[in-house]
Each structure stands twice: as C-alpha cells, then as structure tokens.
Amino acid sequence: MGRLRRELSLSWSAVRGYPLISLLFALLFLAALVMGVLVGGLQQFAVVAVVAALGSWAVLRLRVARGRHGASRAGRRRAALITVAAVGVLTLALAQLVPYGRAHSNPPVTGEPEWATPETRELMEQACFQCHSNLVEYPWYSDIAPMSWAVQSHINGGRSEVNYSEFATDPGNADETIEVLQDGSMPPAYFTRFGRNPEAILSDAELKQLIAGLQATPGLAGEDEGEYGADED
Ligand code: HEC
C-alpha cells in the first residue's frame, strides 16, 4: 500500500513537473486510441506511440524520483523534450529489429480463377491483389516498421480469407467476392486512406464491369453453394 501511494505521488509530481509533456502524452494516447479503435488498420502505429510515451514517462519519472528534474522551468522542459526525442528515436530503431514483415513473401502461384475476361483480372489486380494474391508488390514503406507490420498483417489477413493465386488448390472465401464488392467492404477503407493506392478505388463503371466479369467467372459468385451458410467457420 505504501509503495502504491509513493508511486502515485511520484507520478503526480511528474505530471506537475512536466505539464507540457504530460499533455503531449495524453494527446498521444488519445491519438493511439482513435487510430487503433476508430480508424482501424493502423494499430501498429498506436503500439509504437504508446511504447515511446510510456518509455519517456518512465525516464522522466526516474528523474523526478532521484530529484534530478532540474531547478528551472526551462531546464526541465529541455530535459523532457530531449528525453522524449531520444526515447522516440530509440523505440523506432528497436522496432526495425522485429523480423515480422521483413520477408516480403510471395509464395508460388498455384492457379488463379478462370477469369471471364482479361479486364476482370486487371481490375481485380488493381483493387485486390495487394492483399489477396501471391503477386504482392511491396511498397517502399513496407521496409520500415511499424508500416511494415501493418502491411504484412493486412496481407496475412487477406490471404487467409481468400488467395486468388491459390484459388485452384484452396478457394477459401472466394465465393464472397461479389458480395464484398456490392456492400463496399473491400478494399478496406484504410487501404486507400491518405491518398494511398488510388488505383484500387474503382469508378461506378469499373465496378459494374468487374461484377459482370466475376459473375461470368466460375467459383466467385457463390450460387452453387447457396448464398448463405456456404462455409462452416
Ligand atoms: C489492404 C488489404 C486488402 C485489400 C486491398 C483487399 N482486401 Fe479483402 N480482406 C482483407 C482482410 C484483412 C480481410 C479479412 C478481415 C476483414 O474482413 O477485414 C479480407 C477479407 C476478404 C474477404 C472475405 C470475406 C470478408 O468480408 O471477410 C473477401 C471475399 C475479400 N476480402 C475480397 C476482396 C476483394 C474482392 C478485394 C478487391 C476489391 C479486396 N478483398 C481487397 C484485406 C484486403
């Protein structure tokens, strides 16, 4: 109990000692929450922000605990800013060491659907192959964590639902292809946010053309298995 009280009082001194930085942390947490929960798809940034914020806070708290948080306000502020910058850079540097998302895998293509027309395949390539194929062109930012983690998790998540490059051996949920286009849930909103991947935003005419092409492509419409309850999981 005594320890907890000491901890709380230390934290409170840290907040009072570094009001600007504390506000910054509060905003960072809020931003992380908004990105992770509301926007979705970029939770990996939230993880890095939270780790950096907690790390900085721990260092500053240590300074307060040791009574080394500087006499003047300007001195405290400078120390806090240097700490946050240093911990931020260190966190990003350590993030680069995580192997996840580094391999940029593209397993062999075992067999695509028998696309009704070349245009059908082209539109699918434009809008879907970046996550649902073994022909992924990894963008430059997929070399840099935490973006690399986000890209890899979208690709893994997409491939595990349906991989059009392995359609012949495992169609997965390919029979929901037309459905997700009609309800507008694919490509996911985060994929085209911030001006990324504009080619994946299909015009009304392209969408109509694509759906017609998919209806004429075996295995993508889901009629032969029944619209609902086609898959058990
Ligand atoms: C940025 C990566 C990405 C792109 C681009 C993308 N998908 Fe997906 N897709 C996913 C992920 C991740 C899932 C699984 C989780 C989910 O539903 O969000 C998924 C799920 C699916 C499913 C399974 C049903 C479902 O709703 O979960 C289908 C079918 C599908 N996608 C089709 C498509 C089609 C068709 C396109 C192109 C118009 C497309 N996807 C573009 C990532 C992507």
Residues whose N, C-alpha, C, O or C-beta is under 5 A from the ligand:
A	BS01	HEC	A127 C128 Q130 C131 H154 G157 G158 E161 V162 N173 E176 T177 V180 M186 P187 P188 F191
